Amino acid sequence: MDVSVVVPLFNERDNLAPLHDELHRVMQRLERSYELIFVDDGSTDGGVQVLREIKTRDRHVRVMCLARNSGQTAALACGLQHAAGAIVVAIDGDGENDPADIPRLIAKIDEGYDLASGWRTERWKAATLSRRLPSIAANALISRMTGVGLHDYGCTLKAYRGDLARRLMLYGEMHRFVPAIAAEQGARIVEVAVNFRPRRAGRSKYGPGRIVRTLLDLVTVKFLTGYSTRPIQVFGLIGLVMGAIGTLWTAILVFEKVVLGSSLSRRPALLLAILLIVVGVQLVSIGLIGEMLARTYHESQGKPIYVIKEEF
């Protein structure tokens, strides 16, 4: 199989037939063997029946229906791990991504890149203050924290080298952090400007609640990509700093009491200084426990702490 196209979707009944027609035309022109994998994330709008009808007409179509609504990340992960193609393309099921951009993404993989990520340059130009600027700020923050400089982390339209796609382990809302996770595995990444279209039907599944989940997952990704095998460097450093401050503060208070004769009975400073020492010791202990857990995790599963890209 040359190319697998993965389409995660939820309640996109009216968008499925037009999207399939576009994908079919684009993939036929590529003249490569391909499959279209539609992953239904527990839809309740009758979209599964539409997919059944599409499959009867197109032998390239595979349909996977999740038992319940598990989120976009789970649907994407399911499609990526079951894709058979040497190149795997992911595209949203709402029609906002343009299938006509797929050949240009695939061309980047053919050039030697491991991941070609779409950049929706025209997205939200009509809502600069309410949507575009916050999006730019969010992408800048993610780029800063992950060290992978992209303009559009939220674009589902991406092309992956097949072995990379099947190796990715995604949880929570981490589909938007795929480039950072891939970079941690040594992937070569390129960003490609792609078209953005208003959705034909249905409504957006994105809401304010995703902001909090995204921020929490960003912290998780930062930790996993930078410190998952050395947690002591995070917790231990914070613990040492807090413990040092608490120890110094306690020493100053003892000096005031013993030498200067100051009263400490009505001053909360002593309790706060001791608390800093206790919390510092606890954080160092958490770091040591984290080190043991990390080693247990990697050794029990035979999971290496490195990825071999090529061997001669």
Secondary structure as GFF3:
##gff-version 3
##sequence-region A 1 312
A	DSSP	beta_strand	3	9	.	.	.	ID=ss1
A	DSSP	alpha_helix	13	30	.	.	.	ID=ss2
A	DSSP	beta_strand	34	40	.	.	.	ID=ss3
A	DSSP	alpha_helix	47	57	.	.	.	ID=ss4
A	DSSP	beta_strand	61	65	.	.	.	ID=ss5
A	DSSP	alpha_helix	72	82	.	.	.	ID=ss6
A	DSSP	beta_strand	87	90	.	.	.	ID=ss7
A	DSSP	three_ten_helix	99	101	.	.	.	ID=ss8
A	DSSP	alpha_helix	102	110	.	.	.	ID=ss9
A	DSSP	beta_strand	115	120	.	.	.	ID=ss10
A	DSSP	pi_helix	128	132	.	.	.	ID=ss11
A	DSSP	alpha_helix	133	146	.	.	.	ID=ss12
A	DSSP	beta_strand	158	161	.	.	.	ID=ss13
A	DSSP	alpha_helix	162	167	.	.	.	ID=ss14
A	DSSP	three_ten_helix	174	177	.	.	.	ID=ss15
A	DSSP	alpha_helix	178	184	.	.	.	ID=ss16
A	DSSP	beta_strand	189	194	.	.	.	ID=ss17
A	DSSP	alpha_helix	209	227	.	.	.	ID=ss18
A	DSSP	pi_helix	232	236	.	.	.	ID=ss19
A	DSSP	alpha_helix	237	258	.	.	.	ID=ss20
A	DSSP	alpha_helix	269	300	.	.	.	ID=ss21
###
